Amino acid sequence: MDKEVLKRVYSKLVELLGEERVSVAIEDRLPYSRNWNPCTRDFRALPDIVVLPKSTEEVSQVVKVAYEYKIPVTPRGGGTSMSGGSLARGGILVDMKLMDRVLEVDKENYVVRVQAGIPILRLNEELRKYGLWFPYDVESKAVATVGSVIALRSDGTFNIRYGKIENHLCSITVVTGTGEVVELGHRKTLISTSGYHLHWLFISSEGTLGIVTEAVLRVVPAPPHRDIVGFFFPSFSHGVKALVDMLKRGVLPESANLQCKNRLKFYTHAYRAKYGVEPKVPEWTEAVLFLSFAGDKDVVDFMMKKSREIVREHGGEPIEDREVLEMWWTSKHVAIEPKELRFPWEKPFIPFKQKWPDSQRTRRFGAAGVSVPVGKIQEMYRKYLEYSSKYGLEVLGMNVYFQHPNSTHVSISFAVWVGDSEEEVRNFYRYLKEMAKTAVDLGGSMSAYYGDGEVLAGINVYEHGNALKYMLKIKEVFDPAGIMNPGKKFGESRWVE
Ligand SMILES: Cc1cc2nc3c(=O)[nH]c(=O)nc-3n(C[C@H](O)[C@H](O)[C@H](O)COP(=O)(O)OP(=O)(O)OC[C@H]3O[C@@H](n4cnc5c(N)ncnc54)[C@H](O)[C@@H]3O)c2cc1C
């Protein structure tokens, strides 16, 4: 940004928010220079200014200043985007973390109103006092915010029962690209046929239409009891058929994860650490299905028993070692809490130490996060093995998340280990591009849980064709100056050749 403009913008923002919540210092900007998509060791994407608003009104004033000077605005929650979605391209980075208040718990109507910067874990700690639960369990819940989950349409563990964010989102308050505050949606109800459902446009909008500042969410009573079960299968198709059969016969899990043997190893580090060996897996196993059931104990017990019967009819075998099940669950669901947070710039979050202890420094978890129709999982898995080997990437494992209520519509993470050299990073994005196009060719989508971000911007024309032109027109309505999170969804990818 031009130095004179920067000076003027900085002093206007300080006038609005005060010095402690506005910074141009390099040490304050650096923590925002990366996301969780694989990158080379010297990669940095720096904003010019970082601000920490506390209210919708403050966000609106910040965006009005940006609109006046036509400078980029990048909203950021926990910064764990896997597609470079919250990387700034200069301009103002709006850190939403101080907007973390629960504004209303309406117990009678099972809805809550929150500020969009609240992390999911914190929201659930608050809801626990009321016996309520927001069943949106992203693994990064310790830092992933409600605003980001809306902006990305993230995956959650319990979505085979509760659905994705659209099944929870009654209404939102947004600040558009001109700084205007607008209420979208239908107050406290999910059900309406009035007007256009503009709040849905903000689902997976990735901050390109505006900033979500508040949300009214449907919540549910916390279940009284939960149990877990796991099964080995000779193929992914066997596992899928067993699950389809369960749903047909009224056995409804609250979570379902189908994964390959390699991915199991990723989640059972604690077992290895304790016994010095991997958990025992039958020779013939290709796929492992983990389910959880929740409700009254007798209902849960019945469904557990019934699921075992059905799995046997489909050539699967239960995992008998309870410790493996529990370690898997802990590894997947128990996030390490951020340490005492230092206002105003937070410390990095250390995710899942139990899964890949100490490995994040040199090797990262990189994933093609796609969706394909359920009958194509086996084929997509073969492509995964082919492309990862073609680009010299070590397979970390595949995980299929069932993401739609009472159905087998899936989101799949095809993960590989990625080093931080230029060659390894370049190869990862070549792999990603091939996986993205294959998913579309198989009737699916190139992005199932982490948006397009910077990574798939431009590549996504392969999926959308001329529909992308209409999307851009919608963006222009909300963001006439094109300042909201530029470089995401539209334009050229700076990652994929
Ligand atoms: C260890 C680990 C585990 C993960 N597990 C999962 C998982 O289980 N499921 C899953 O789907 N993903 C997962 N992810 C990816 C990521 O954590 C999620 O997508 C998460 O929802 C991102 O939240 P965040 O607050 O960190 O997002 P950020 O990176 O801060 O932002 C993501 C996007 O949302 C936009 N945004 C943020 N706040 C707002 C707002 N208020 N208004 C408008 N736009 C906004 C940003 O501009 C950006 O485009 C994981 C990542 C890691 C590192």
The ligand as a MOL file (V3000), in Angstrom:
LIG
                    3D

  0  0  0     0  0            999 V3000
M  V30 BEGIN CTAB
M  V30 COUNTS 53 58 0 0 0
M  V30 BEGIN ATOM
M  V30 1 C -5.5490 -29.5840 12.5330 0
M  V30 2 C -6.6580 -29.1650 11.6410 0
M  V30 3 C -7.8550 -29.8730 11.6480 0
M  V30 4 C -8.8950 -29.5000 10.8040 0
M  V30 5 N -10.0740 -30.1920 10.8510 0
M  V30 6 C -11.0820 -29.8240 10.0410 0
M  V30 7 C -12.3400 -30.5220 10.0800 0
M  V30 8 O -12.5340 -31.4370 10.8630 0
M  V30 9 N -13.2990 -30.1280 9.2050 0
M  V30 10 C -13.1130 -29.0890 8.3340 0
M  V30 11 O -14.0010 -28.7700 7.5640 0
M  V30 12 N -11.9600 -28.4150 8.3040 0
M  V30 13 C -10.9500 -28.7460 9.1240 0
M  V30 14 N -9.7790 -28.0450 9.0830 0
M  V30 15 C -9.6780 -26.8480 8.2290 0
M  V30 16 C -10.0820 -25.5640 9.0140 0
M  V30 17 O -9.6800 -25.6650 10.3500 0
M  V30 18 C -11.5680 -25.3370 8.9810 0
M  V30 19 O -11.9490 -25.0830 7.6640 0
M  V30 20 C -12.0600 -24.2070 9.8930 0
M  V30 21 O -13.4520 -24.0820 9.8200 0
M  V30 22 C -11.4170 -22.8850 9.5670 0
M  V30 23 O -11.6700 -22.0300 10.6260 0
M  V30 24 P -10.7280 -20.7840 10.9590 0
M  V30 25 O -11.4590 -19.9430 11.9500 0
M  V30 26 O -9.3790 -21.2230 11.3520 0
M  V30 27 O -10.7050 -20.1030 9.5090 0
M  V30 28 P -9.8030 -18.9680 8.8830 0
M  V30 29 O -8.5980 -19.5640 8.2400 0
M  V30 30 O -9.5440 -17.8780 9.8480 0
M  V30 31 O -10.7850 -18.4170 7.7520 0
M  V30 32 C -11.3260 -19.2790 6.7900 0
M  V30 33 C -12.1010 -18.4830 5.7390 0
M  V30 34 O -13.2330 -17.8670 6.3150 0
M  V30 35 C -13.1880 -16.4590 6.0960 0
M  V30 36 N -13.7680 -15.8410 7.2850 0
M  V30 37 C -13.3540 -15.9910 8.5590 0
M  V30 38 N -14.1710 -15.3310 9.3850 0
M  V30 39 C -15.1160 -14.7600 8.6180 0
M  V30 40 C -16.2470 -13.9500 8.8950 0
M  V30 41 N -16.5830 -13.6160 10.1400 0
M  V30 42 N -17.0000 -13.5310 7.8650 0
M  V30 43 C -16.6800 -13.8560 6.5900 0
M  V30 44 N -15.6300 -14.6270 6.2780 0
M  V30 45 C -14.8640 -15.0770 7.2750 0
M  V30 46 C -11.7290 -16.1490 5.8710 0
M  V30 47 O -11.5440 -14.9630 5.1510 0
M  V30 48 C -11.3050 -17.3760 5.1010 0
M  V30 49 O -11.6730 -17.2590 3.7610 0
M  V30 50 C -8.7220 -28.4120 9.9180 0
M  V30 51 C -7.5190 -27.6990 9.9120 0
M  V30 52 C -6.4910 -28.0590 10.7680 0
M  V30 53 C -5.2100 -27.2840 10.7480 0
M  V30 END ATOM
M  V30 BEGIN BOND
M  V30 1 1 1 2
M  V30 2 1 2 3
M  V30 3 2 2 52
M  V30 4 2 3 4
M  V30 5 1 4 5
M  V30 6 1 4 50
M  V30 7 2 5 6
M  V30 8 1 6 7
M  V30 9 1 6 13
M  V30 10 2 7 8
M  V30 11 1 7 9
M  V30 12 1 9 10
M  V30 13 2 10 11
M  V30 14 1 10 12
M  V30 15 2 12 13
M  V30 16 1 13 14
M  V30 17 1 14 15
M  V30 18 1 14 50
M  V30 19 1 15 16
M  V30 20 1 16 17
M  V30 21 1 16 18
M  V30 22 1 18 19
M  V30 23 1 18 20
M  V30 24 1 20 21
M  V30 25 1 20 22
M  V30 26 1 22 23
M  V30 27 1 23 24
M  V30 28 2 24 25
M  V30 29 1 24 26
M  V30 30 1 24 27
M  V30 31 1 27 28
M  V30 32 2 28 29
M  V30 33 1 28 30
M  V30 34 1 28 31
M  V30 35 1 31 32
M  V30 36 1 32 33
M  V30 37 1 33 34
M  V30 38 1 33 48
M  V30 39 1 34 35
M  V30 40 1 35 36
M  V30 41 1 35 46
M  V30 42 1 36 37
M  V30 43 1 36 45
M  V30 44 2 37 38
M  V30 45 1 38 39
M  V30 46 1 39 40
M  V30 47 2 39 45
M  V30 48 1 40 41
M  V30 49 2 40 42
M  V30 50 1 42 43
M  V30 51 2 43 44
M  V30 52 1 44 45
M  V30 53 1 46 47
M  V30 54 1 46 48
M  V30 55 1 48 49
M  V30 56 2 50 51
M  V30 57 1 51 52
M  V30 58 1 52 53
M  V30 END BOND
M  V30 END CTAB
M  END
